Amino acid sequence: MNIDLIKLGQKIKFERVKRKLSQEELAELANLSVHGLSNIETGKTDIRYTNLIQIANAFNLRTCELLDFNL
C-alpha cells in the first residue's frame, strides 16, 4: 500500500491542532524529535510504521484512523 505522505502529514497536523498540542508536546508524547515530527507533518520524509503507531497512541487513535484522509 502506498501512503500519500502529504495527506498523512496533514491528518497528523489536523489531529494535533484539534487537541491543542504543539509540535513539541506531540513529539514528546510520541517519543519523536520535533524536527522529525515537523518533517512528517510536511510530508518531507517517509514515516516508519513504529512512528505511526507512536503518534496514533499519543492521540489515543488506531493507526487506521490516522490513515483515513476524509477530514
Residue pairs with C-beta under 8 A, 6 or more apart in sequence:
3 47
3 67
4 69
5 40
5 43
5 45
5 46
5 47
6 43
7 43
7 69
8 40
8 43
8 47
8 66
8 67
8 69
9 40
9 41
9 42
9 43
10 41
10 43
10 69
10 71
11 66
11 67
11 68
11 69
11 71
12 37
12 40
12 41
12 55
12 66
13 41
14 71
15 59
15 61
15 66
16 23
16 26
16 41
16 59
19 59
21 29
23 34
23 37
23 38
23 41
24 34
26 32
26 37
26 55
26 58
27 33
27 34
27 36
27 37
29 58
30 37
30 51
30 54
30 55
30 57
30 58
31 54
32 40
32 51
32 54
32 55
36 45
36 51
39 45
40 47
40 51
40 55
49 63
52 63
52 66
53 63
55 66
56 62
56 63
56 65
56 66
59 66
